[in-house]
């Protein structure tokens, strides 16, 4: 397109290409445009990097996503809670809960406070790995679970046959003003 129409790509064009390619599962191509943009002197911000990170995580290519997060730091483009949570969730989806826990620690270490979505992703990973009791203990940390968080742990406990504990979670959930869905 650029060659045939003699268009000159600018910051907006690169960002648009990076986001659309990432959104539609073309992380490798998006990364190529990121590299090209940087070679041409354009700055790709954390939103652009995060889009590519998400694309790789969604494709199960978590190691590349983690490398990109490290690259962001080296370039002074500090990842935010969305970027970190994306990688944390990617580790959980890939069954690498220990790496997800490391990512949570790295968030704190780098001054990025995990949010409810971050913790819920980790708790979901723990529950999927048969560690619902550990997930329940994590809920006691200094953050505020929401209805989704309670549901994740409740279902994890139920899947493990820990019905009494699952009922305790439901009662706690209701006490805190959240109501379970059918």
Buried (B, 14 or more C-beta within 10 A) or exposed (E): EEEEEEEEBEBEBBBBBBBBBBEEEBBBBBBBBBEBBEEEEBEBEBBBBBBBBBBBBBBEBBEBBBEBBEEBEEEEBEBBBBBBBBBBBBBBBBEBBEBBBBBBEBBEEEEBEBBBBBBBBBBBBBBBBEBBBBBBEBBEEEBEBBBBBBBBBBBBBBEBEBEEBBEBBBEBBEEEEBEEEE
